[in-house]
Amino acid sequence: MEVKIGVQHAPREIVLESAQTAEEVEGAVADALGGKSPLLSLVDEHGRKVLVPSDRLAYVEIGEQSVRKVGFGAL
């Protein structure tokens, strides 16, 4: 699952590929924005944890998992 996170006062967004489902990511975002958690915590597909203060979230975009093409072929 591709997740893009916009952070206030930061010129670039955070982009990560996560093994979490869209529902799990949405739940974590809802908890962070609802005040249940001071941090948005997500884990990428390599096991690295990404922490963003919930009061600095500008937006979170949850997309489809991207399929990487392997090999040579016609475009």
C-alpha positions in Angstrom: 0.0 0.0 0.0 1.5 3.4 -1.0 1.0 6.1 1.6 1.8 9.8 1.2 2.0 12.0 4.2 2.0 15.8 4.1 3.7 17.5 7.0 3.0 21.1 7.9 6.0 23.5 7.3 7.9 20.8 5.4 8.6 21.2 1.7 8.4 17.5 0.8 5.9 14.8 1.6 6.8 11.4 3.1 6.1 8.5 0.7 6.3 4.9 1.9 5.2 1.5 0.9 3.5 -0.3 3.7 2.4 -3.9 4.2 -0.5 -2.6 6.3 -4.0 -2.6 4.8 -5.8 0.6 3.9 -8.2 0.1 6.9 -5.2 -0.2 9.3 -3.6 2.9 7.9 -6.9 4.8 8.1 -7.4 3.6 11.7 -4.0 4.9 12.7 -4.6 8.3 11.1 -8.0 8.5 12.8 -6.5 7.7 16.2 -3.8 10.3 15.6 -6.2 13.0 14.5 -8.8 12.1 17.2 -6.3 12.7 20.0 -6.0 9.1 21.0 -2.3 9.1 20.0 0.2 12.0 19.9 2.0 10.4 17.0 1.0 8.8 13.7 3.0 5.6 13.6 3.3 3.5 10.4 5.6 0.7 9.4 7.0 0.4 5.9 7.6 -2.9 4.0 11.2 -3.0 5.2 10.1 -2.9 8.9 11.2 0.7 9.5 8.8 2.8 11.6 7.7 6.2 10.5 6.5 8.6 13.3 4.9 11.9 12.6 3.5 14.2 15.3 -0.3 14.3 14.9 -0.5 18.0 15.3 1.7 18.5 12.2 -0.3 16.3 9.8 -1.4 18.2 6.7 -2.8 15.3 4.7 -2.5 11.5 4.3 -3.1 9.9 0.9 -3.7 6.2 0.8 -3.2 4.6 -2.6 -3.1 1.3 -4.3 -0.1 -0.9 -4.0 2.1 -0.3 -7.0 3.2 -3.2 -9.1 6.8 -3.0 -10.2 7.6 -4.1 -13.7 10.7 -6.3 -14.1 12.6 -7.0 -17.2 12.7 -5.5 -20.6 9.7 -4.9 -22.7 7.9 -2.6 -25.0 6.6 0.6 -23.3 
